[in-house]
Amino acid sequence: MKATKVSKEDGVVKFNIEFSAEEFKDALNKAYLKNRGKFQIDGFRKGKAPRKVIESHYGHDVFWDEALNDLLDKGYYDAVKDMDIEVISQPTFENVDIKNDEPVVLSGSVQVFPEFEVENYKGLEIEKVETVIGDKEVEEELERVQKSQARMEVVEDRKSEKGDTVVIDFEGSVDGEAFSGGSAENYELKLGDGQFIPGFEEQLEGKEAGEDVDVEVVFPGDYHAEELAGKPALFKCKIHEIKKEILPEIDDELASDVSEFETLAEYKEDLKKKLQEKAAETDLSVMKDRVLEKLYTLNEIEVPAVMIQNEIENMLYDMNQSLSAQGLGLKQYLEWTGKTVDELREETKPDAEKRIRTRVLLKNVIRMENLEVEDEEINELMEDFGKQYGMTVDQVKEMAGTDTENYFREDAQTKKAIDWLFENANQVEKKDEE
């Protein structure tokens, strides 16, 4: 197989792929062996007729399409690699003139990744972000740690209050009929957290353990289950226990329980240091996002529609995967929201277009600045990815298939391009609000 790039114009590459006469003969024979069982010829058992007999009955080109498709299954991707092009659409091929014992030449065309000179990408001006961690943030973190160490204590000498956790059985009904998901036993509900329908938790305040309570509520008009939306419901509840949260004191003892430090002062100092480090990472991420946003807004470019459509489908696929992980699915989501797939595609289009335009801009910056990555950088990304999912680099490669290295190489180049843009940006101080 030999591939030749003929021309490139307006984002379309025309090319020739040549297969030798011997390659085509082998492909024809494979096509015959694979499909001969489909032909019934008088005088032969089904599947036993010689190739020339089948061709004489059904035409000399009866196996050509199968043979050409077989050659292109592998040959096309090898050709793309040999021509060093990044395709963004399926190729189209012209009719081919095949002659006996001569090479077969296929002429095709395909859309490729758009290349152009980016004008506005150096010295992008962004607002500097520099968060300073003070005593307030440290105290808020200490309170979070304090709550994480809280214990629950059963209340026996008073009625339930906001902030308490009640252990309840409940059974809901609408128009006297029970509904799916409307009942549970020994359910722990923290009053005031807003877990349930508005008005539900408030009706369980001021009650005693052992008390039966009828809770009357109305489902919100936009409730996800259409059959319940806007309808009044009755929940018969039984309160088994009332529990209150007991918080530990913020002192040396708490510090030693949750850290390697013996005193609260040492622990607070360490907390402040770690919070500042985390804030610095967040600040850096915010500023890099602003660099990308500025790159996007300063460069009005057209991108091929096929790239946007492909990105929309990728986003819907990711959405379906995310929903499936929650025990749902895209079909169920559409039923709940009353939307069609086409409507969801249309809603997704602006984000898809922004992603693609940004990607196209970044890849052209990578090309213009010749931002290459080393094999070690790619391996580091694969190792980091593997650690997240408990996999070795070899397992990551096996999972991702033959394009693993290209995927991580592009990821590494993208990160390098963003870093380059940030390093070459102009950071300006935030203007005081008047």
Stockholm file with secondary structure:
# STOCKHOLM 1.0

chainA/1-434         MKATKVSKEDGVVKFNIEFSAEEFKDALNKAYLKNRGKFQIDGFRKGKAPRKVIESHYGHDVFWDEALNDLLDKGYYDAVKDMDIEVISQPTFENVDIKNDEPVVLSGSVQVFPEFEVENYKGLEIEKVETVIGDKEVEEELERVQKSQARMEVVEDRKSEKGDTVVIDFEGSVDGEAFSGGSAENYELKLGDGQFIPGFEEQLEGKEAGEDVDVEVVFPGDYHAEELAGKPALFKCKIHEIKKEILPEIDDELASDVSEFETLAEYKEDLKKKLQEKAAETDLSVMKDRVLEKLYTLNEIEVPAVMIQNEIENMLYDMNQSLSAQGLGLKQYLEWTGKTVDELREETKPDAEKRIRTRVLLKNVIRMENLEVEDEEINELMEDFGKQYGMTVDQVKEMAGTDTENYFREDAQTKKAIDWLFENANQVEKKDEE
#=GR chainA/1-434 SS CEEEEEEEETTEEEEEEEECHHHHHHHHHHHHHHHGGGCCCTTSCTTCSCHHHHHHHHCTTTTHHHHHHHHHHHHHHHHHHHHTCCBCSCCEECCCCCCTTSCEEEEEEEEBCCCCCCCSCSSCEEECCCCCCCHHHHHHHHHHHHHHTCEEEECCSSCCCTTCEEEEEEEEEETTEEEEEEEEEEEEEETTSCCSSTTTGGGGTTCCTTCEEEEEEECCTTCSSTTTTTCEEEEEEEEEEEEEEECCCSSHHHHHHHSSCSSHHHHHHHHHHHHHHHHHHHHHHHHHHHHHHHHHHHCCCCCCHHHHHHHHHHHHHHHHHHHHHTTCCHHHHHHHHTCCHHHHHHHHHHHHHHHHHHHHHHHHHHHHHTCCCCHHHHHHHHHHHHHHTTCCHHHHHHHHGGGHHHHHHHHHHHHHHHHHHHHTSEEECCCCCC
#=GC SS_cons         CEEEEEEEETTEEEEEEEECHHHHHHHHHHHHHHHGGGCCCTTSCTTCSCHHHHHHHHCTTTTHHHHHHHHHHHHHHHHHHHHTCCBCSCCEECCCCCCTTSCEEEEEEEEBCCCCCCCSCSSCEEECCCCCCCHHHHHHHHHHHHHHTCEEEECCSSCCCTTCEEEEEEEEEETTEEEEEEEEEEEEEETTSCCSSTTTGGGGTTCCTTCEEEEEEECCTTCSSTTTTTCEEEEEEEEEEEEEEECCCSSHHHHHHHSSCSSHHHHHHHHHHHHHHHHHHHHHHHHHHHHHHHHHHHCCCCCCHHHHHHHHHHHHHHHHHHHHHTTCCHHHHHHHHTCCHHHHHHHHHHHHHHHHHHHHHHHHHHHHHTCCCCHHHHHHHHHHHHHHTTCCHHHHHHHHGGGHHHHHHHHHHHHHHHHHHHHTSEEECCCCCC
//
